Amino acid sequence: MKIRLHPHAKDRAAERGATEAEVIATVREGEQFPAKYGRRGFRRNFPFDELWQGRLYKTKQVEAFAVEEDGWLVITVVVRYY
């Protein structure tokens, strides 16, 4: 399955603490769910156990929102820390 990241998604992933590899793994192996405007969401938790913005978190959750366009085109990324 072909997975590409829109430049906006690359920027959002970087500023929110996710790597491109994590985003691709989320689309390949994560839970799928319907999203607004006919898009598809993908969600996956990653072990983290590191500091993010001065706080220690055990888990990083990556959500990728994509459209089907010659495979998946990821258009934005949301990251949550737990």
C-alpha positions in Angstrom: 0.0 0.0 0.0 1.4 3.4 -1.0 1.4 6.0 1.7 2.4 9.6 1.1 2.5 12.6 3.4 1.3 16.0 2.3 3.8 18.8 3.2 1.2 20.1 5.7 1.1 16.7 7.4 4.9 16.6 7.5 5.0 20.0 9.2 2.2 19.1 11.7 3.9 15.8 12.6 7.2 17.4 13.2 5.8 20.2 15.4 3.6 17.8 17.4 6.4 15.3 18.0 5.7 12.4 15.6 8.2 11.0 13.1 7.3 10.2 9.5 8.0 6.5 10.2 5.4 6.6 13.1 2.8 8.2 10.8 3.4 5.6 8.1 3.2 2.8 10.8 -0.1 4.3 12.0 -1.6 4.1 8.6 -0.3 0.6 7.9 -1.0 -1.0 11.3 -3.3 1.3 13.3 -7.0 1.3 14.0 -9.2 2.8 11.3 -12.2 5.0 11.8 -14.4 7.3 9.7 -13.5 11.0 9.7 -15.2 14.2 8.5 -15.5 15.1 4.8 -15.2 11.5 3.6 -11.7 11.1 5.0 -10.3 8.2 6.9 -8.6 8.3 10.3 -5.9 6.0 11.6 -4.9 5.7 15.2 -2.0 3.9 16.9 -0.4 4.1 20.4 3.4 4.0 20.7 5.4 3.4 23.9 7.0 6.7 24.8 8.3 6.9 28.4 10.0 10.3 27.6 9.7 14.0 28.3 7.5 16.1 26.1 7.3 19.8 26.8 8.7 19.2 30.3 6.4 16.4 31.4 7.0 12.6 31.4 4.5 10.6 29.4 4.3 6.8 29.0 2.4 6.7 25.7 2.3 8.7 22.5 -0.9 8.4 20.4 -0.6 9.3 16.7 -3.7 10.0 14.6 -3.3 10.4 10.8 -6.1 11.7 8.7 -5.9 10.7 5.0 -7.7 10.5 1.7 -7.6 7.6 -0.7 -5.6 8.9 -3.7 -3.4 6.4 -5.5 -2.9 4.7 -2.0 -3.2 7.0 1.0 -2.4 10.7 1.1 -2.0 11.8 4.8 -3.2 15.3 5.0 -2.8 16.1 8.7 -1.5 14.5 11.9 -2.6 14.9 15.6 -0.5 13.6 18.5 -1.6 13.1 22.1 0.5 12.2 25.0 -0.7 10.1 28.0 
